[in-house]
Amino acid sequence: MKILFSPVGGTDPMSEYNYYDGALIHIARHYRPDIIYMYMSKEILENEIKDHRYTYCVKRLGQDLNHEFEVKIIERPELTEVQKFELIFSEFDDELSKLTENLNKEDELLLNISSGTPAMKSALLVIATMVDIPCKCIQVKTPMRQMNQHIHDLKGEYDPEIRWELNPDNHPNELDKENRNRTSEEKLISLKRLKYEAIIQKEVEGFHYKGALKLAEELNPEYTKGYLDKIRLAAAREKLDFRLLDELLKKTEVNQEIYSPVRQQERRLIYEYALALQATVRKGESSDFIRRITPLLLNIFESILQSRCAFNVNDYVEHNRAGTEIWNMEKLTEEHPEGRKESYIDILNKCYGMNFQGGWIKSDHLVK
């Protein structure tokens, strides 16, 4: 579905100076929206009540195009200060928020940024760039390629039917090619995107992947398709979520030698944990570094004992009632290193003054 949101201005529905389409009618003519929301201030609404000039011209255009327009009028009979930007911005922001809540991904929203007061045009542009709603901002050039002549015929009766017949846009054979379609889509820079991406970059540079990911996921997917999955990769690595990491590696075009160079599971855990720990140092999180360094040292020492001394720590542990790994004192007493008469418990007792109590496996035990 195609939806047009349009303020109604002084040159709508047709210019009183040259009878060409006003911006509202010209956009409807060339984009053929299914629904048109007309935002009417006090003066405009009075015109509509008096002679139905806006709805009449839209209806006539629909008949000529064999296209049915559904018209919804947003009435603001109390609105007289149409030059106040803050007031208009608040009004448009509320209306567009309600409108976009019910849009589907397939729907297309058009904003007429040529009709209405300068405050209305500016408000629509600012909302489109700041709030980052998916839309097209449509500008309409004047047929004379110069400033509109705002001459309002306040005397006599306004006959929309006669004016419609006099409209040159209704007689395309009589028009030069340039005037047949005077619409153009303004390419907007999303202020929200610029702001968010500057913050995202700083978050990534500071190894704050969780914060970067949260911001990136709030942006339009069209903006983030080049980097969102890479931030997800980094966040998964930091959390040591290897299942998610491997899923992302399969669908993301990245060099796996950079994003996951160590594949053997035990070594991978140590390597990735060490990188995550390095990130805490670079972020200046000293307390986290101190708290998290013990498991890393324990794993490294276990690997050294396994590879250099053929001592597998897992063969000498058991679980207490709480499920915590503790030393199996019986096995430490019964077995001894190859080529030595002393048992493992003898070695530890010498190191701890004949007072080794066992309990949790500590990195200091493994050093001994």
C-alpha positions in Angstrom: 0.0 0.0 0.0 1.2 3.5 -0.9 0.3 6.3 1.6 0.8 10.1 1.1 0.9 12.4 4.1 0.5 16.0 3.0 0.0 19.4 4.6 -2.4 21.4 2.5 -1.1 24.8 1.4 -2.0 28.0 -0.4 -1.1 26.7 -3.9 -3.3 23.6 -3.4 -5.2 22.1 -5.1 -4.1 24.3 -8.0 -2.2 27.5 -8.3 -4.4 30.5 -8.5 -1.6 32.2 -10.5 -1.3 29.7 -13.4 -3.8 26.9 -12.6 -1.2 24.2 -12.7 -1.3 21.3 -10.1 -0.3 22.3 -6.6 2.1 19.9 -5.0 -0.5 17.7 -3.4 -2.3 17.0 -6.6 0.9 16.6 -8.6 2.3 14.0 -6.3 -1.0 12.2 -6.3 -1.0 12.3 -10.1 2.4 10.7 -10.5 2.7 8.4 -7.5 -1.0 7.3 -7.3 -1.1 6.6 -3.5 -3.8 4.4 -2.1 -4.5 6.7 0.8 -4.0 10.4 1.1 -3.8 12.1 4.6 -4.6 15.8 4.2 -3.5 17.9 7.2 -5.8 21.0 7.3 -5.3 24.1 9.4 -8.2 26.5 10.2 -8.0 28.5 7.0 -7.6 25.4 4.8 -10.4 23.5 6.5 -12.8 26.5 6.0 -12.0 26.4 2.3 -12.8 22.7 2.2 -16.1 23.1 4.1 -17.1 26.0 1.8 -16.5 24.4 -1.7 -14.8 21.0 -1.1 -12.0 22.1 -3.5 -9.3 19.7 -2.2 -11.4 16.6 -2.0 -13.2 17.4 -5.3 -9.9 17.7 -7.2 -8.6 14.5 -5.7 -11.8 12.7 -6.7 -11.6 14.2 -10.3 -8.0 13.1 -10.6 -9.0 9.6 -9.5 -11.6 9.5 -12.2 -9.2 10.7 -14.8 -6.6 8.1 -13.8 -9.1 5.3 -13.2 -7.5 5.1 -9.7 -9.4 5.3 -6.4 -7.9 7.5 -3.7 -9.0 7.0 -0.1 -8.9 10.5 1.5 -8.5 11.0 5.2 -8.7 14.6 6.5 -6.8 15.6 9.7 -8.8 18.5 10.9 -7.2 21.3 13.0 -9.8 24.0 13.2 -8.0 25.6 16.1 -4.7 25.9 14.3 -4.1 29.5 13.2 -0.4 29.9 14.1 0.9 27.8 11.2 4.2 29.6 11.2 5.3 28.1 14.6 7.8 25.4 14.0 7.7 23.8 17.5 3.9 23.5 17.4 3.8 22.1 13.9 6.7 19.7 14.6 4.9 18.3 17.6 1.7 17.9 15.6 3.3 16.1 12.7 5.5 13.9 15.0 2.3 12.7 16.7 0.4 12.1 13.5 3.3 10.3 11.8 4.0 8.1 14.8 0.4 6.9 14.8 0.5 6.4 11.1 3.7 4.4 11.0 2.6 2.1 13.8 0.2 0.4 11.5 2.5 0.2 8.4 3.8 -3.1 7.1 7.2 -3.6 5.6 5.7 -3.6 2.1 3.9 -0.3 2.6 5.4 2.9 1.2 5.1 6.3 3.0 5.3 9.5 0.9 5.8 12.9 2.5 4.8 16.1 0.6 7.5 18.6 1.6 6.4 21.2 -1.0 2.9 22.2 0.4 2.1 24.2 3.4 4.0 26.9 5.4 7.8 26.9 5.7 7.3 25.6 9.3 5.4 22.6 7.9 7.9 21.8 5.2 10.8 22.0 7.6 9.0 20.0 10.3 8.5 17.1 7.9 12.1 17.1 6.8 13.4 17.2 10.3 11.2 14.3 11.4 12.2 12.3 8.4 15.9 12.8 9.2 15.8 12.6 12.9 13.2 10.0 13.7 14.5 7.9 10.8 11.0 6.7 9.6 11.2 4.8 6.3 9.7 7.2 3.8 10.2 9.2 0.6 10.2 13.0 0.8 8.7 14.4 -2.4 9.6 17.9 -3.7 7.6 19.4 -6.6 9.1 22.1 -8.8 7.0 25.0 -9.9 6.0 24.8 -13.6 7.8 28.1 -14.3 11.0 26.9 -12.5 10.8 29.9 -10.2 9.2 30.9 -6.9 5.5 30.4 -6.6 3.3 33.5 -6.9 1.1 33.3 -3.8 -1.9 35.2 -5.1 -5.0 34.1 -3.3 -8.3 35.0 -4.9 -10.3 35.9 -1.8 -13.0 37.7 -3.8 -15.9 35.9 -5.4 -16.6 32.2 -5.5 -14.0 29.5 -6.0 -15.3 27.0 -8.6 -13.1 23.9 -8.4 -14.8 22.3 -11.4 -13.9 25.3 -13.8 -10.4 25.5 -12.4 -9.9 21.8 -12.9 -10.8 22.1 -16.5 -8.3 25.0 -16.9 -5.5 23.1 -15.3 -2.7 22.6 -17.9 -1.5 19.4 -16.2 -4.8 17.8 -17.3 -3.8 18.3 -20.9 -0.4 16.7 -21.3 -0.3 17.1 -25.0 -0.1 20.8 -24.6 2.7 20.6 -22.0 6.4 20.6 -22.7 8.1 17.4 -21.5 9.8 19.0 -18.5 6.5 20.0 -17.0 4.8 16.6 -17.2 6.4 15.3 -14.0 7.9 17.9 -11.8 8.4 15.7 -8.7 11.7 14.7 -7.3 12.7 12.6 -4.3 15.0 14.3 -1.9 17.9 12.1 -0.8 18.0 12.7 2.9 20.9 12.1 5.3 19.5 10.5 8.4 20.7 12.5 11.4 19.9 9.6 13.7 22.1 7.3 11.5 25.0 9.8 11.6 24.7 10.1 15.4 24.3 6.4 16.1 27.1 5.3 13.7 29.6 7.8 15.3 28.8 6.3 18.7 28.9 2.7 17.4 32.4 3.3 16.0 33.6 4.6 19.4 32.0 1.6 21.1 33.7 -0.8 18.8 37.0 0.9 19.2 36.6 0.7 22.9 35.7 -3.0 22.8 32.2 -2.3 24.1 30.5 -4.7 21.6 27.3 -5.1 23.6 26.6 -1.4 23.5 27.5 -1.1 19.8 25.2 -4.0 19.0 22.3 -2.5 20.9 22.6 0.8 18.9 23.1 -0.9 15.6 20.0 -3.0 16.0 17.9 0.1 16.4 18.9 1.5 13.0 17.3 0.7 9.7 18.6 -2.7 8.5 19.5 -1.1 5.2 22.1 1.1 6.9 23.7 -1.7 9.0 23.8 -4.6 6.5 27.5 -4.1 5.9 28.6 -4.3 9.5 25.8 -5.6 11.8 26.8 -9.3 11.6 30.4 -8.4 12.3 29.5 -6.7 15.5 27.4 -9.7 16.4 30.5 -11.9 15.7 32.6 -9.7 18.1 29.9 -9.8 20.8 29.6 -13.6 20.5 33.3 -14.0 20.8 33.5 -11.8 23.9 30.8 -13.9 25.6 32.5 -17.1 24.5 29.3 -18.1 22.8 30.9 -20.5 20.3 27.5 -21.9 19.0 26.3 -18.5 18.0 29.8 -17.6 16.7 30.0 -20.6 14.4 26.4 -19.9 13.1 27.4 -16.3 12.2 30.7 -17.4 10.7 28.8 -19.6 8.2 26.5 -16.8 7.0 28.9 -13.8 7.2 31.6 -13.2 4.6 34.6 -12.8 6.9 38.0 -14.3 7.1 37.7 -17.1 9.6 41.4 -17.0 10.3 40.9 -13.6 11.8 37.5 -14.1 13.6 38.2 -17.7 14.8 41.8 -18.8 14.2 41.8 -21.5 16.9 39.3 -24.3 16.3 40.4 -27.1 18.7 37.8 -26.8 21.4 39.9 -26.7 24.6 42.6 -24.5 23.1 39.9 -22.3 21.5 38.3 -21.7 24.9 41.7 -20.6 26.4 42.6 -18.4 23.4 39.2 -16.6 23.2 39.0 -16.2 27.0 42.5 -14.6 26.9 41.4 -12.2 24.2 38.3 -11.2 26.1 40.5 -10.7 29.2 42.8 -8.5 27.1 39.8 -6.4 26.1 39.0 -5.7 29.8 42.6 -4.3 30.2 42.1 -2.1 27.2 38.8 -0.9 28.5 40.4 -0.1 31.9 38.3 -2.5 33.8 40.9 -3.5 36.3 38.6 -5.2 38.8 37.1 -7.4 36.0 40.6 -8.3 34.9 41.7 -9.4 38.4 38.5 -11.3 39.0 38.6 -13.1 35.6 42.3 -13.9 35.4 42.2 -16.9 37.8 40.2 -19.2 35.5 42.5 -18.4 32.6 45.7 -19.2 34.6 44.1 -22.4 35.9 43.3 -23.6 32.4 46.8 -22.7 31.1 48.5 -24.5 34.0 46.3 -27.6 33.4 47.3 -27.6 29.7 51.0 -27.3 30.6 50.8 -30.2 33.1 49.0 -32.3 30.5 51.4 -31.6 27.6 54.7 -31.5 29.6 54.1 -33.8 32.5 51.4 -36.2 31.2 49.4 -35.1 34.3 45.7 -34.8 33.6 44.1 -32.9 36.4 40.6 -34.4 35.6 41.9 -37.8 36.7 42.6 -36.5 40.2 39.4 -34.6 41.0 35.9 -35.4 42.4 32.8 -33.4 43.1 31.6 -32.4 46.6 27.9 -32.3 47.6 27.6 -28.8 46.1 28.9 -30.2 42.7 32.2 -28.2 43.0 35.4 -29.9 41.7 37.8 -30.7 44.5 41.0 -32.8 44.8 40.6 -36.5 45.2 43.0 -37.0 48.1 43.0 -40.8 47.8 44.2 -40.7 44.2 46.8 -38.1 45.0 48.1 -40.3 47.8 48.1 -43.6 45.8 49.8 -42.3 42.6 53.2 -40.6 41.9 55.0 -39.1 39.0 56.9 -41.5 36.7 60.4 -42.1 38.0 59.8 -40.8 41.5 59.1 -42.6 44.7 57.1 -39.7 46.2 53.4 -39.6 45.6 51.7 -36.4 44.5 50.5 -35.8 48.0 54.1 -36.0 49.3 55.2 -33.4 46.8 52.3 -31.1 47.8 52.9 -31.6 51.5 56.5 -30.6 51.1 55.5 -27.4 49.4 52.8 -26.6 52.0 54.7 -27.6 55.1 53.1 -31.1 55.5 49.7 -29.4 55.6 48.1 -29.7 52.2 44.4 -29.8 52.8 43.1 -30.4 49.3 39.8 -28.7 48.5 39.3 -26.6 45.4 41.8 -26.9 42.6 43.9 -23.7 42.7 46.4 -22.4 40.2 49.0 -22.3 43.0 48.6 -26.1 43.5 49.3 -26.6 39.9 52.4 -24.5 40.0 53.8 -26.7 42.8 
